[in-house]
Amino acid sequence: MLTDAVERHLVPLLEPLGLRPAKYPEQLKVGIVARALARRLDGKRTFYVTIWCDGGTAENLSWRADVYDGHIWWDLAFTFPFERPGYPPVKPRGGCALDLAPFFPARSPDHFDRAIRFLGTLLVTYHEEIAAQVPELRPDIERALQTVGWQAALREAPELWARRLVQGEVDYTEEPASIVFVGANLVVVSVGTERFTFKFPVEGIAKADPAHVSGWWTTPAGTRAASVLRIGERRWRFDFEGKLVEVGARAPSTG
């Protein structure tokens, strides 16, 4: 599974930098599988991107980028570019499992594939930090940035991160809801036997107002969540962590 995902998502993106599949030069712990992509920088130094996980369960999927001189691994440091709610601001550090764990890669082959796909786009997003720490790669990085693959990866990275908790597709079918509670900064609605809470500055909403919910998605726990609330002609859209991202009117009917 690791080999297939790396071949699909990492090899094509990193090939313009001269990275090729290579044997990992260190002794692995029992049960761990690893795949490495490498490029020789000079007579002594080699740039490595290494990905590994438990071979039987796909647990502990992790990665890192290093320069190896045959004796010492000099790990590169990166600043994670996307918001991690509930966590302090990330300081520059080498790659690790924290970047991929939110995709729940051990849950299924699809989850694992998405995690590796995100890693490929993340490495492209780190292009400036890579160029600053490995100057030999800068000319190739600048050329790669002009390619369709790298431009697509830069666009895709934030979308993949935003959807990391989403299982399957998002369903925008509206379902009628009843308003259960209205507070200063939240609305609780019921859809059948389910209740959903939306947090946002609430103004001019009454419990008797007609409401609808959509943007349905399945959480990693298998429960249903919603990302769109409509009350009358007003519409609020939330990201998959419940943060308000858009306020607008109901889209006009085309019927």
C-alpha positions as CSV (number, residue, x, y, z in Angstrom):
1,M,0.0,0.0,0.0
2,L,2.8,2.4,0.9
3,T,4.7,1.7,-2.3
4,D,1.6,2.2,-4.5
5,A,0.6,5.5,-2.9
6,V,4.2,6.9,-3.1
7,E,4.4,5.9,-6.8
8,R,1.1,7.6,-7.5
9,H,1.4,10.8,-5.5
10,L,5.0,11.6,-4.6
11,V,7.2,10.3,-7.5
12,P,5.5,12.4,-10.2
13,L,5.6,15.6,-8.1
14,L,9.2,15.2,-6.9
15,E,10.7,13.9,-10.1
16,P,11.3,17.4,-11.4
17,L,13.7,17.9,-8.5
18,G,15.7,14.9,-9.5
19,L,14.4,12.7,-6.6
20,R,14.1,9.0,-7.5
21,P,13.1,5.9,-5.5
22,A,16.1,4.8,-3.4
23,K,16.9,2.3,-0.6
24,Y,16.7,3.7,2.9
25,P,20.2,3.6,4.2
26,E,19.4,2.9,7.9
27,Q,18.3,-0.3,9.7
28,L,14.5,-0.3,10.2
29,K,12.7,-1.5,13.3
30,V,10.9,-4.8,12.9
31,G,7.5,-4.4,11.4
32,I,8.2,-1.0,9.9
33,V,8.1,-0.4,6.1
34,A,9.7,2.7,4.5
35,R,10.0,4.2,1.1
36,A,12.6,6.8,0.3
37,L,13.1,9.3,-2.6
38,A,16.6,10.7,-2.9
39,R,18.9,13.0,-4.9
40,R,22.6,13.2,-4.7
41,L,23.7,16.8,-4.0
42,D,27.5,16.3,-4.1
43,G,30.2,13.7,-3.4
44,K,29.1,13.2,0.2
45,R,25.6,14.7,0.7
46,T,22.2,13.3,-0.4
47,F,18.8,14.8,0.0
48,Y,16.1,12.3,1.2
49,V,12.4,12.3,1.6
50,T,11.4,9.3,3.6
51,I,7.9,7.9,4.5
52,W,7.3,5.0,6.8
53,C,4.5,3.2,8.8
54,D,3.8,-0.1,10.5
55,G,3.7,-2.7,7.7
56,G,0.9,-4.7,9.1
57,T,-1.6,-2.0,10.2
58,A,-0.5,1.2,8.5
59,E,-0.4,2.9,11.9
60,N,2.1,5.7,12.7
61,L,2.4,7.0,9.2
62,S,5.1,9.6,9.3
63,W,7.6,11.3,7.0
64,R,10.6,13.6,7.1
65,A,13.1,15.4,4.8
66,D,16.8,15.2,5.5
67,V,20.3,15.8,4.1
68,Y,22.5,12.8,4.9
69,D,26.3,12.9,4.6
70,G,26.8,9.3,5.3
71,H,27.2,9.8,9.1
72,I,24.7,12.4,10.2
73,W,21.1,13.2,9.3
74,W,20.5,16.9,9.0
75,D,16.7,17.3,9.2
76,L,15.0,20.1,7.5
77,A,12.6,22.3,9.4
78,F,9.2,23.4,8.1
79,T,6.4,25.7,9.3
80,F,3.0,23.9,8.9
81,P,1.0,26.3,6.6
82,F,-2.6,25.5,7.7
83,E,-4.5,26.3,10.9
84,R,-4.7,23.5,13.5
85,P,-7.6,24.5,15.8
86,G,-6.9,23.7,19.4
87,Y,-3.2,23.6,18.9
88,P,-0.6,26.3,19.6
89,P,1.1,27.9,16.6
90,V,3.5,25.4,15.0
91,K,7.1,26.2,15.3
92,P,9.5,25.1,12.4
93,R,10.2,21.4,12.7
94,G,10.9,18.4,10.6
95,G,8.1,16.4,9.0
96,C,6.3,14.0,11.3
97,A,3.1,12.0,11.9
98,L,1.2,15.1,13.2
99,D,0.8,16.3,9.6
100,L,-0.8,13.0,8.4
101,A,-2.6,11.7,11.5
102,P,-5.7,13.9,11.0
103,F,-6.4,11.9,7.8
104,F,-6.8,8.7,9.9
105,P,-4.5,6.8,7.4
106,A,-4.8,3.5,9.2
107,R,-8.6,3.4,8.9
108,S,-8.8,2.3,5.3
109,P,-6.8,2.3,2.0
110,D,-8.7,5.4,0.9
111,H,-7.7,7.3,4.0
112,F,-4.1,6.2,3.6
113,D,-4.1,7.2,-0.1
114,R,-5.5,10.7,0.8
115,A,-2.8,11.2,3.5
116,I,0.0,10.4,1.0
117,R,-1.7,12.6,-1.6
118,F,-1.8,15.5,0.9
119,L,1.9,14.9,1.7
120,G,2.8,15.4,-1.9
121,T,1.0,18.7,-2.1
122,L,2.4,19.7,1.3
123,L,6.0,19.2,0.1
124,V,5.2,21.4,-2.9
125,T,3.8,24.0,-0.5
126,Y,7.1,23.9,1.4
127,H,9.1,24.8,-1.8
128,E,10.5,28.0,-0.5
129,E,11.7,26.5,2.8
130,I,13.2,23.5,0.9
131,A,15.1,25.9,-1.4
132,A,16.4,28.0,1.5
133,Q,17.8,24.9,3.3
134,V,19.0,23.0,0.3
135,P,20.1,25.7,-2.2
136,E,21.2,23.1,-4.7
137,L,17.5,22.4,-5.4
138,R,16.4,26.0,-6.0
139,P,16.9,26.1,-9.8
140,D,14.9,22.9,-10.2
141,I,12.2,24.1,-7.7
142,E,11.8,27.3,-9.7
143,R,11.3,25.4,-12.9
144,A,8.9,22.9,-11.2
145,L,6.7,25.8,-10.0
146,Q,5.9,26.5,-13.6
147,T,4.6,23.1,-14.3
148,V,0.9,22.1,-14.3
149,G,1.5,19.5,-11.7
150,W,3.0,21.8,-9.1
151,Q,0.5,24.6,-9.8
152,A,-2.3,22.1,-9.2
153,A,-0.7,20.8,-6.0
154,L,-0.5,24.3,-4.6
155,R,-4.2,24.8,-5.2
156,E,-5.1,21.3,-3.9
157,A,-3.2,21.4,-0.6
158,P,-5.5,23.7,1.4
159,E,-8.6,21.9,0.0
160,L,-7.3,18.5,1.0
161,W,-6.5,19.8,4.5
162,A,-9.9,21.4,4.9
163,R,-11.6,18.1,3.9
164,R,-9.4,15.8,6.0
165,L,-12.3,14.9,8.4
166,V,-14.8,14.3,5.6
167,Q,-15.7,10.7,4.8
168,G,-17.1,10.3,1.4
169,E,-18.9,13.1,-0.5
170,V,-20.7,16.1,0.8
171,D,-24.5,16.1,0.2
172,Y,-26.1,19.4,-0.3
173,T,-29.7,18.1,-0.2
174,E,-31.7,20.4,2.1
175,E,-33.7,18.9,5.0
176,P,-36.3,20.8,7.0
177,A,-35.3,21.6,10.6
178,S,-36.9,23.0,13.7
179,I,-35.1,25.6,15.8
180,V,-34.7,24.3,19.3
181,F,-32.6,27.1,20.9
182,V,-31.4,30.5,19.9
183,G,-28.6,32.2,21.9
184,A,-26.3,35.2,21.4
185,N,-23.8,33.1,19.5
186,L,-25.4,29.8,18.6
187,V,-28.4,28.1,17.1
188,V,-29.5,24.6,17.9
189,V,-31.8,22.9,15.4
190,S,-33.3,19.4,15.2
191,V,-33.7,17.3,12.0
192,G,-35.8,14.4,12.9
193,T,-34.2,12.9,16.0
194,E,-30.8,14.5,15.4
195,R,-29.7,17.8,16.8
196,F,-27.1,20.1,15.3
197,T,-25.4,23.2,16.8
198,F,-24.2,26.1,14.7
199,K,-22.0,28.8,16.3
200,F,-22.1,32.3,14.9
201,P,-23.3,35.8,15.9
202,V,-27.1,35.5,15.9
203,E,-29.3,38.4,15.1
204,G,-33.0,38.6,14.3
205,I,-33.8,34.9,14.5
206,A,-36.8,33.4,16.3
207,K,-37.6,29.8,17.2
208,A,-40.6,29.9,15.0
209,D,-38.7,30.8,11.8
210,P,-38.5,28.2,9.1
211,A,-35.1,26.5,8.9
212,H,-33.3,24.0,6.6
213,V,-30.0,22.2,6.9
214,S,-27.7,20.8,4.2
215,G,-24.0,20.2,3.4
216,W,-24.2,16.8,5.0
217,W,-21.0,14.9,5.6
218,T,-19.8,11.9,7.6
219,T,-17.3,12.3,10.4
220,P,-14.5,9.9,11.2
221,A,-16.7,8.5,13.9
222,G,-19.4,7.6,11.4
223,T,-21.8,10.2,12.6
224,R,-23.6,12.8,10.4
225,A,-22.7,16.4,10.4
226,A,-23.9,19.5,8.6
227,S,-22.2,22.5,7.1
228,V,-25.0,24.7,5.8
229,L,-27.8,26.3,7.8
230,R,-30.6,28.3,6.1
231,I,-33.2,30.2,8.0
232,G,-35.7,32.0,5.7
233,E,-33.7,33.5,2.9
234,R,-30.5,33.8,4.9
235,R,-27.8,31.2,4.6
236,W,-24.7,30.4,6.7
237,R,-22.0,28.1,5.5
238,F,-19.4,26.5,7.9
239,D,-16.2,24.7,7.4
240,F,-15.9,21.1,8.5
241,E,-14.7,22.1,12.0
242,G,-17.8,24.3,12.5
243,K,-16.2,27.7,11.8
244,L,-18.4,30.2,9.9
245,V,-16.9,30.9,6.5
246,E,-19.7,32.5,4.5
247,V,-22.9,34.4,5.0
248,G,-25.3,35.0,2.2
249,A,-28.8,34.7,0.7
250,R,-30.4,31.6,-0.6
251,A,-29.4,30.9,-4.2
252,P,-32.2,31.9,-6.6
253,S,-34.3,29.0,-8.0
254,T,-33.6,28.0,-11.6
255,G,-36.9,26.2,-12.0
